[in-house]
């Protein structure tokens, strides 16, 4: 296995490897022992220490070859932080199969385009915000993507317009991965065959995909835990050998997340269609309840993102004396564009029910995000809810 370290410092990987002692430390571990102590993203609260066992981490690796089409001849790009389950997990896939991995320390969209051609990258895991900004790089269409076989994306929501643009730009297979730190990464995949922009199942581009072998999923009513039928949204629960051991030094949070019979509450809202495909609506804590109606911000964000003046967008709930809370949009203008708020809201009214249309728009230069591109909506909500009883997740 060869590993190339971009900006890796003096000597690079070979020097780091050769400096180690050539002795077996003699440590023994069982499958149930903790292998990784990672932290959740903290998008809805403080990050929690997630304990993942050897069985959690190494159990799924043997089947990753078929799922991601990785083998010892692949050239694998790791363009996510290794402290994130997506970055660390994707690096483990490369190591398990003995292929070359290109680890990118400083992630820059223009540099990624260059590295894909220079290193003949065949496989990559990229977060949606990177796929978005790669499309904005001047001359991106003339990049050399001929070596790419598969781009796996995930770790945060992606709009239909960004996904379609990425498929057209890179011209390779795409697969979506859905999972959590608490599930040791991906437990659901939307395979390449469901990324046909002109095919009969183009609607599946909005789906997260289908569960991996050995993964149980069910949709439940968050208040009662009762299982819900196909087409009805509720909280996603999962049970499999991928579920974490628990939260570090937090038995209360562990018990609140994992049921006595092994189901893990993801905190995500979604539903199954008639064909067994999982669709993600939003985080439970991000759902807006306006006048008794449930509004899922991701639906509103997808509509607004299709407007040509919108570069990035987040929809949050703000206080309303009449409705309890109302949807509100925070928008970053597209490069070189000016946002006409009235025209944008008129566009929203053409595509959304009246109660889902934002009551206002705030224009900003950037949106707060985690290092992996997840929106920090709690930071956007906090000023509006300060001093009120509603918990700002």
N, C-alpha and C positions, 0 to 999 in steps of 0.2 A: 504493500500500500504506500502510495506517495501522497503527501499532503503539502500543498503549497500555501504559504501564509502571505497574503497580501499585506504590505506594510508591516511585516512580521519582525522587524528589528534585525540586529546583527546576527548573521548566521542562519536565521530562519529556523525552519522545523528540524532540519538535520542536526544542527548544533544543539538545539533543545533536547532532542531524543538522545544524542550521544553523550550528553552530560549526565544522564541518569545512571544509577547503579545497575549493573547487570546481575542482579540477584532477585530471587523470589522472596517477597516479604513474608510469605507463609501465612497470610491471612485467610481464614476460612469464614464463609458466610452461607447462610441458608437462603432459599428463595424468598422467605418471608422477611428477611432482614432489610433494613433501609439501604437503598443504593443511592438515591438522590434526595436532597432536601432543596426543593425549589419553591419559589414564591409565586402566588397568584398575581394577576396583573393589577389588582386594586382599582378597577374601573368603577366599582360600586361601593367601595369602602377601603379600609386599610388592607394592604396585602397580607396574606396568611401564609405561613410556612407549610408546604405540602410535602408529606412524606411518601415517597414512592419506593416500593420494594424491588428486589432483583427480579421477581416474577413479573411485576408491573412493567418494568423497563425492557427486559430481554425476551419475555414471552412473545410479543408481537413481531419481533424482528425476522424470524424465519419466513413469514408469509409476505414480507414487504417486497421481496423480489418480484413476485407476480403482480402485486398491487401497483407498485411504482415503476416496474420494468427496469430496476437497477441491477447491474451485474458488475463483475470485476473490471470490465472494459469501460464503464461509465466515467464521466467527469462531472462531479457533483458540486454545485455552488451552494455554500452556506452563507446566506446574506441576512441572517437574523442573529440577535444576541444569543450566545450559548447559555446564558442564565435563563432563557425562555424555553419552555417545553418544545416549542416549534423549532427553534434553532438547535438546541441540544439534541432533540429527537432526530432531526434531519441529519445532523452530523453523525449520529449513531448508525443511521441507515447506511451511510457511506462506509463507515468503518467496518460494520458487520459484513458487508459484501466485498471489502478489500479494494474498493475503487479509489481513484484519485479524488480528493476533495479540495476545492478552492475556498478558503475561509476568508471572507471579506471583513476587515476590521472596521473601516470607515465606509458606510454605505452612502453612495452618491449615485443618482440615477444615470447620469452620463457615463460615470466610470463603470457601472454594471454593464451597460451596453457594450463598452469597449472590452471588458473582461470576457464577456460571452464569446466574442469572436477570437480574442487572443488565445484563450485557453481551450477553445472548442468545447464549451460547456454543453453537456447533453441533458442534465437534469438540474432543476433549481426549485427551491421553495421561496416564494416571494409574497410579501404581505400586500394587500390591495392598494395601500397608499403608494407603495413603490411602483406597482403596475400603472397607477394613475400618473405619477410624475415622470416615468419613463416615456410615456406617450407625449409629454410636453417638451421633451428635450429636442432642441433644434437639430434637424437631420436624423431623427430617430428612425425614420422609415428607410434610410440607407444603411442601417446597421447590418452586420453579418450575423444572422440568426440560424444559419443553415445547419449548424450542429445540434441545435436544440431538438430534443425528442419529447420532453415532458416538463411542464411548469406546474408545480403544485402550489396552490394559494390557499390562504386561510388566516386564522388568528384575529380577524376582524371582518365586519360586513363589507360586501362589495356591491356597488350599484351595477345594474344591468348594462349601462352605457360604458362604464369603465371596463367591465369584463369583455364586452363585445369588441371594444377598441383594442384591448390587449391580445385577444385571439387573432384579430386581423393583423396587428403589428408583428407579432412573434411567429405566427404561422406554424405552430407546433401543437402537440397534444396538451390539453389542460385538464387538471383534476382538482376539485375542491376538497379540502380536508376540514372536517368539523370535529372539535373536541375541546377539552379543557385541560388545564394543568392537573386538575383532580382526576382526570381519566387518562393520564399519561399521554396526552395528545389525541391524535385522530381516532375516532370511533365510527365515523360516518364519512363516506366518500362519494362525490359526484364524479363518475368516471369520464374519461375523454370522449367516449361515444355520445355522451349527453351534452356535448359542447358544440354541436352542429348549429351554426347560426341560421341556416336555411332549412333545417330538417323538420320533420313532423312533430318533434318533441322540443321545439325551441323554448317552450314555456319552462322546461326543466332547468334552464339557466338560473332561475330564481330559487331552485332547490338546493339544500345542503347535500342531498344524496341519499344513499341507502346504508343501513348499518353494516359494519364489518361482521364477518363470521364470528359467532360466539358472543356477540353483543346484543343484549336485550334492551329495547327501548319501549317506553309507553308515554302517552300524553295524559296528564292528570289535571283535575281541577285543583288549583293551588290552595283553595280554602278547605276542601274536603278530602283530597287525595284520591277521589274516585276516577277510574279510567274513563277517558273520553273517546268517542268514535272518530273515524277518519273525517277530516274536514273541519273539525272543531278545535280551535286553539286552546292550549293549556300549557302547564309547565312540563318540560321534558325531563323524565327520569330515566336513568340507565343502570344496568347491572351487568357486570362482566369482570373478568380477571384483571382488567385494566384499571379498575377503581382504586384510588389511593388507599393507603393504610389509614390515614387520618391527618388532622392538622397538628402541627408541632405545638405541644404544651397547651392545647386548647380543646379539651374533651367536650366542652359545651358546644362549640362550633361544629365539632366532628359529629356529635349526636344530632345536631340540627340539620346536617347535610346528608348523612348516611342513615337509612332506616335500619331497624333491627333485622330485617330480612335482606339487607344488602343493596337496596336501591339507593342510588345517589341522585339527590336533587340538584339539577344543573343550574337552576335560576334563570334559564332561558325559556322563552315562550315560543311554541311552534305547533305544527300539526302535520299529520300524515295525509297524503292524497290517496286515491283509490288504488294506486299502483305501488304503494309502500314507500314513496319518496318523502323524506322529511323536509319540511320548510321551516325556516327560522323567522319568527316575527321580531323578537326583541328580547331584552332582558326584562325579567319580571318587574324589577325596580324602575325600569325606564318607561313602562307602560303608563300612559296618561288616561285618567278617568275623568271625562268631562260630561257633566250632567247625567252620569250613570252609564255613558257610552265608553267602551274601551277603544283607545286610539293607540296603535303601534307606531312609534316614531319612524321605524325603518320604512314603512309603507309611504309615509309622507316624504321622507328623505329621498326615496327612489324617484318619486315624481319630480321634486324640485331639482334633483341632480340632472334631469334630462333637459332642463332649460339651458340654452347656450351661454347665458351670462353667469351661470353658477359653476364655480370651481370646486368648492367643498361646502358641505352643509351638515348641520346638526339640528334636530328638532327636540325640544324639551317641553315639559309642562310648567306653566307659570301660574301663580294664584289668580283666581277669578272669584269675585264676590257672588256672581250669579251661578256659575257652573262648577265651582270648586277648583278646577284648574282648566287651562286652555292651552292648545298647542302654540308654540312660538318657535320661529326659525332663526338660527344664527348662520349667516351665509358669508363665505369667502368668495369674492368675485373671481371669475375666470381671468386668466392672464390677458390684459389689454381690454377687458370688458368693464362696462359700467352697469350696475344692477338698477333697473327701474322697478322699485318695490311694488308699485301698483300693477305693472305688467306681469311681474312674477306671481303675485297673488291671483291675478286673473287667470294665469296659466294653471295654477293649482286648482282653481274652482272648476276648470274644464275636466279635471281628471280625478277629483276627490269629492266625497260627500261633504256637504256644507260644514258639518261639525268637525271635520278633519283638517280643514283649511286653517293655516296659522293665522292668529289674530294680529301678528306683527312680525317684523323682520329686523334683525340687528346685523349690520354689516361690519365685518372684522377682517384683519389682515391674515390671521391664522386661527386655527382651532387647537385647543389643548389636547395632546395625545400622549399615550405611553410610547416607549421606545419601539414597540411593535405596531404602532399605528392605531391602537384602539382609542376611541374618543373618551375623554374624561368628562362625561356629562355632569358629574356631581359638581365640577368646578363652574360649569356654565349655569347650573341651576342655583347654586349657593346664594348669589346676590339677591335673587328674586324671592327666596324662601327664608331669608335671614329673619330670625325672631318668630317664625311660625312653627307650629307643632309638627308639620309633616317632616319626616326624616328625609334628608337629602342623601341618597345612597351614594 
